[in-house]
Amino acid sequence: MFRKPRKINQYRRKGKNLIATNKIKPEQWNISDAETKEALKVKGYDVKQIKKIRLLKHQVCISYWDAKGNICSSFFSYRIFARWQEEAQKLIYTCQTLKEWAKLNYVMKYEFAYYLGLTHYTNQPKRVLRYLVFSEASDNPDLFRHLRSLDAKHG
């Protein structure tokens, strides 16, 4: 007579990513064929030519011809594009207070834990952003200085 309540998946991700928090809006990007081809090649795909790019809210659908002339189509995360990393760096650079940085850190922990496989950083709040920034900030002196100043102000 009584039904059991629906069991909720305990492994469900808690938190939001950069798209869900509207910090990055990749569906508005104008991604070129060359940029797409480069991203797919970095991921290990043998791309001859891009046929179609369809931008969706959380992913991109890409159709392309491979080196053998076959038409291939699949859904990919926006995280395969170099622009994703650039946008994340801009977000870090625009943080003016420690509170903003902490909020961004929370979202970045989610990104690292579920998309980059860096789960060993999720329990160390400041290190998540430091990993992203200091691994890439060496190429961007302004970003490096900005983060060091935030870090120095707030410990």
Disulfide bonds with the S-S distance in Angstrom:
none
